[in-house]
Amino acid sequence: MHTSQQNSLKRLTNLDIGKTAFIAGIKGLRTEQKDYLTNTGFVSGESITPILLSPTGNCTAYRLGGCGLIALRDSAADKILVTGESYE
């Protein structure tokens, strides 16, 4: 159950661990990188939740929809825009 929600756009790297948002778009990546993310499930409207930071701090594991976990470097995650952050 959602207890609070914001609808402004933010970068995925700014989403706090354990908070869910919805993908709004991908900006600033080369076509092949954007295609890879889209084919992996990074599409508008899909839910995403940061779960775990790497020990080095430059990579984060995300729960993407109901499909499991995927790790992204911050340089890629910074290009993904999200909206509708919710606190569960």
URBELMO-V262235 format. One record per backbone hydrogen bond with DSSP energy under -0.5 kcal/mol. NH is the residue of the N-H (numbers start at 1). CO is the residue of the C=O. E is the energy in kcal/mol with one decimal. If there is no record, write none. Layout:
nh | co | e
NH | CO | E
NH | CO | E
This chain:
nh | co | e
3 | 87 | -1.7
6 | 85 | -1.6
10 | 82 | -2.1
12 | 77 | -0.8
12 | 80 | -2.6
14 | 11 | -2.0
15 | 12 | -1.7
18 | 50 | -3.2
19 | 16 | -2.0
20 | 86 | -1.2
21 | 48 | -2.2
22 | 83 | -2.9
23 | 46 | -2.7
24 | 81 | -3.4
25 | 81 | -1.5
27 | 79 | -3.0
34 | 30 | -2.6
35 | 31 | -2.8
36 | 32 | -2.0
37 | 33 | -2.3
38 | 34 | -2.6
39 | 35 | -2.8
40 | 36 | -1.4
41 | 37 | -0.8
41 | 38 | -1.0
42 | 37 | -2.7
43 | 41 | -1.9
45 | 23 | -3.2
46 | 43 | -2.1
48 | 21 | -2.5
49 | 63 | -2.0
50 | 19 | -0.7
51 | 61 | -3.4
52 | 61 | -1.4
54 | 59 | -2.9
57 | 54 | -1.0
60 | 72 | -2.3
61 | 52 | -3.2
62 | 70 | -3.1
63 | 49 | -3.1
64 | 62 | -0.7
64 | 68 | -1.9
65 | 47 | -2.6
65 | 63 | -0.7
67 | 64 | -1.9
70 | 62 | -2.2
72 | 60 | -2.4
74 | 58 | -2.2
76 | 73 | -1.0
77 | 73 | -2.4
78 | 74 | -2.2
79 | 76 | -1.7
80 | 77 | -1.4
81 | 25 | -2.9
81 | 79 | -0.5
82 | 10 | -3.2
83 | 22 | -2.4
85 | 6 | -0.5
86 | 20 | -3.1
87 | 4 | -1.3
88 | 86 | -0.6
